[in-house]
Amino acid sequence: MDGDALRAALDQELTRFGEHAINASMTLIELDESAEPAIVTALSEHDWDVVVIGGGIRKPEPLLPLFEQVVNLVRRHAPKAAIAFNTSGGDSLEAAKRWL
């Protein structure tokens, strides 16, 4: 996967949130020991209404333990937030809007 193209698509999705007057941020993680602290930091920055967990964490079967960890981190550090799932990086807005 082309990292620059992926980042451009994700940035475009953040722009779409802004066009709908929805404040949003995105946390990209490394698949190493820095993942959990990065997620906890992001979840602790605001009282989130919804957290969208992307397919890059959710879909690859080898990442199932990480996916479980992320869901439980959301429950612990953003307990009032709904949890939504996108089907691609291009429909995170729609996933979030289901719960807003």
Residue pairs with C-beta under 8 A, 6 or more apart in sequence:
6 89
9 89
9 90
10 26
10 28
10 89
12 90
13 26
13 89
13 90
13 92
13 93
14 24
14 25
14 26
16 93
17 23
17 24
17 92
17 93
17 96
18 24
20 93
20 97
22 93
22 96
22 97
22 100
24 96
25 42
25 45
27 38
27 39
27 42
29 35
29 38
29 39
29 57
30 38
31 63
31 66
35 66
35 69
36 69
36 73
39 70
39 73
39 77
40 73
40 77
43 51
43 73
43 74
43 77
43 78
44 77
47 78
47 80
47 81
48 78
48 80
48 81
49 80
49 81
49 82
49 99
49 100
50 81
50 82
50 83
50 84
50 96
50 99
50 100
51 74
51 78
51 81
51 82
51 83
51 84
52 84
52 85
52 86
52 92
52 95
52 96
53 67
53 70
53 71
53 74
53 83
53 84
53 85
54 85
54 86
54 89
54 92
55 85
55 86
55 87
55 88
55 89
56 89
57 63
57 66
57 67
57 70
58 67
58 85
71 83
74 81
74 83
82 99
84 95
84 96
84 98
84 99
85 95
86 92
86 94
86 95
87 95
